[in-house]
Amino acid sequence: MLVLGGRSEIGLEVARGLAAEGRTIVLAARRSHDLDAQEDTLRAAGAGAVERVEFDADDLASHRPLLDDVAARFGPLDVIVTAFGILGDQERAERDAGHAVAVVHTDYVAHVSVLTHAANLLRKQASGTVVVFSSVAGVRVRRANYVYGSAKAGLDGFASGLADALAGSGVRLLLVRPGFVVGRMTEGMSPAPFSSTPPQVAKATLSALRSGRGEVWVPGVLRPVFAMMRLLPRALWRRLPR
């Protein structure tokens, strides 16, 4: 199992849930030497081995060599989780085009790159699953966080199309759409309705993985909620908070 974003609370929880199967888990992150706590957590959960590799999501040219290296060193990849991303600062992004582009680059462009390479690698294996974390923020983009939301909207569309392209190849893509997640990334922010925690998102993700589903909303109530929210008049929608 490869976790792209080895410090991600959700990615680590998913890895912890699979560790009991005795898997080798590879954590990919910047400053990979500083992942002792994450490695200890996975070993305690039953991982057969925990490895670390350097990964900079924004360095697109490094994506293919990284994946090839991991596959060569540790064998065929069973599960690849893309768990990296940034929330960014909406107010700053509205003033600073460079910051807006940085958010979109990490949350969308970098995912397009690494997911394309990952899909090609798994196609050669004719097996494996990719787990992609989208967000309800991308289902209908809100004024309050439209930079982050637009990146997630792009990722959601790309991942949905990639899932269709992988049909019949032996490779599966699981698309996860959480709502507001109370964790390190959202520290200091007031939780939105129907919030969840990293363990709750991971539990739903693991259940969907094991049942063979292609997508999952966390919590599940958000699916009908957003079906109705799509129908809200734009004049009302733009007034909604985060």
Beta strands, then each sheet from edge to edge (+ up, - down):
strand 1: 2-4
strand 2: 24-29
strand 3: 49-54
strand 4: 79-82
strand 5: 129-133
strand 6: 172-178
strand 7: 215-218
sheet 1: 3+ 2+ 1+ 4+ 5+ 6+ 7+
end
